[in-house]
């Protein structure tokens, strides 16, 4: 397949990834706003401000996480840090950027933090799935070469800036990720969301799913950067494990804090 992009003239292109990322953001924002508006959790003005500013924070976090994980390459050519059109956005870094800024925004505007983030978590996997189709179209996040071509392998007919190999059958890891995120979306919306769960459960379940997806699919990725301490795990897999441990610890802390707060209220 060809890498999808449209030449606007000169050095300017519209890439398939950019188009699908924009589509993912639009669909995600519409679904989240529809759900939040039904519960009157946030005003339209605050929601637009939150989405706009958190999106920028997410892009910054995604790029910084990618740069830090591949610092050896960027230290030799630091100007490449700003070359976003060449790919290189860490999903976990982007989510951390969005969450960090969203927590600040919601707290400073005296808005309910966990209920709003729980709602966003319901639709985030769908946005990830759409964005992964953009990865497929652009040739980033590509799979490792396969020994023999098969019915599920893909081959790119050109060599782009993402580093995907030319005319070589590779694992369709972007499709693996997209399908996994669709399954996560269905589980969150049609299984967990229908149950009475403590605030934050949907959010932290989504975050664990995110870490699990990266850890599993990375075994078939062709752009892995291996660690020095373990020959089996990549840098991104180690980050995913650390991220998952952090998520679990934070969730346990919140549950205990809520129980302690409830106990004190009953005593009074």
Beta strands, then each sheet from edge to edge (+ up, - down):
strand 1: 5-9
strand 2: 12-15
strand 3: 153-154
strand 4: 170-171
sheet 1: 1+ 2-
sheet 2: 3+ 4-
end
